[in-house]
């Protein structure tokens, strides 16, 4: 079942349950999916859907940081709930150990030996971990491993 179909089913369920917060978040995800579909000009692949979800999750994380700095507890709680709902549609996240192992494998595959190879490693790594791990955490691990 496509992400769009899943969102439609969940939107109907949220309407019936009168869950306004979930409904608002699902509608924003559905709009993001439709906008991306229009942008690329074809039906979305699972990678495209993952790109949309990752983008939405990243936006919420950035907002969460800003709300924390501003001391807006009401918005922090709402954003955390939205993030939990979006994560429901994302693939299972890698553990730190799995991520480290994937980084080590990628370094070997690329033949990286110094900091100069950071870009090559990250390019290959991001294809493997897209949507399954945070890019910042991956970047940090790659930096440590290449030192």
C-alpha positions in Angstrom: 0.0 0.0 0.0 1.4 3.4 -0.9 2.0 6.2 1.7 -0.8 8.2 0.2 -3.3 5.4 0.7 -2.1 4.8 4.3 -2.4 8.5 5.0 -5.9 8.6 3.6 -7.0 5.7 5.8 -5.3 7.2 8.9 -7.0 10.6 8.1 -10.4 9.0 8.0 -9.7 7.2 11.3 -8.6 10.5 12.9 -11.7 12.2 11.7 -13.9 9.5 13.2 -12.0 9.7 16.4 -12.2 13.5 16.4 -8.4 13.6 16.9 -7.7 17.2 15.7 -3.9 17.1 16.3 -3.4 13.8 14.4 -5.7 15.0 11.6 -3.8 18.3 11.2 -0.4 16.4 11.0 -1.7 13.8 8.6 -3.2 16.5 6.4 0.1 18.3 6.3 1.9 15.1 5.4 -0.6 14.4 2.7 -0.1 17.9 1.2 3.6 17.4 1.3 3.3 14.1 -0.6 1.0 15.7 -3.2 3.3 18.7 -3.6 6.3 16.5 -4.1 4.4 14.4 -6.6 3.6 17.5 -8.6 7.2 18.6 -8.4 8.7 15.4 -9.7 5.8 14.9 -12.2 5.2 11.2 -11.6 3.9 8.8 -9.0 6.2 8.6 -6.0 8.5 5.7 -5.5 9.2 4.4 -1.9 12.4 6.5 -2.0 10.5 9.6 -2.9 8.0 8.9 -0.1 10.9 8.5 2.3 12.3 11.8 1.2 9.1 13.6 1.9 8.8 12.0 5.4 12.4 12.7 6.2 12.0 16.3 5.2 8.9 16.6 7.4 10.6 15.0 10.3 13.7 17.2 9.9 11.5 20.3 9.9 9.9 19.3 13.1 13.3 18.6 14.8 14.5 22.1 13.8 11.3 23.6 15.1 11.7 21.7 18.3 15.2 23.2 18.8 13.8 26.7 18.2 10.9 26.2 20.5 13.2 24.9 23.3 15.4 28.0 23.0 12.3 30.2 23.2 10.9 28.3 26.1 7.6 27.5 24.4 6.5 24.3 26.2 3.1 24.3 24.6 4.7 24.1 21.1 7.3 21.6 22.2 4.7 19.1 23.3 2.7 19.6 20.1 5.8 19.2 17.9 6.9 16.0 19.8 3.5 14.5 19.2 3.7 15.4 15.5 7.2 13.8 15.3 5.9 10.6 16.9 3.1 10.4 14.3 5.5 11.0 11.4 7.9 8.3 12.8 5.1 5.8 12.5 5.3 6.0 8.7 9.1 5.9 8.7 11.2 2.7 8.5 12.6 1.2 11.7 15.5 3.4 12.8 19.0 1.9 13.1 20.6 1.6 16.5 23.9 3.3 17.2 25.7 0.0 16.8 24.1 -0.8 13.5 25.0 2.7 12.3 28.6 2.3 13.3 28.8 -1.0 11.6 27.3 0.4 8.4 29.8 3.3 8.5 32.8 0.9 8.9 31.5 -1.2 6.0 31.1 1.9 3.8 34.6 3.1 4.7 36.0 -0.2 3.6 33.9 -0.3 0.4 34.9 3.2 -0.6 38.6 2.6 0.4 38.7 5.7 2.5 41.8 6.3 4.6 41.8 10.0 5.6 39.6 13.0 6.2 39.9 13.8 2.5 37.6 10.9 1.7 34.8 12.2 4.0 32.6 13.3 1.1 32.9 10.0 -0.8 32.0 8.0 2.4 29.0 10.2 3.3 27.7 10.0 -0.3 27.8 6.2 -0.3 26.6 6.0 3.3 23.5 8.2 2.9 22.2 6.0 0.1 22.3 3.1 2.6 20.8 4.8 5.6 18.3 7.1 4.0 15.4 7.4 6.4 16.8 4.8 8.8 19.3 7.0 10.7 20.1 10.7 11.4 22.5 12.3 9.0 24.2 14.3 11.7 24.9 11.2 13.8 26.3 9.4 10.7 28.5 12.4 9.9 29.8 12.5 13.4 30.7 8.8 13.4 32.3 9.1 9.9 34.4 12.0 11.2 35.6 10.0 14.2 36.4 6.9 12.1 38.4 8.8 9.5 40.6 10.5 12.1 
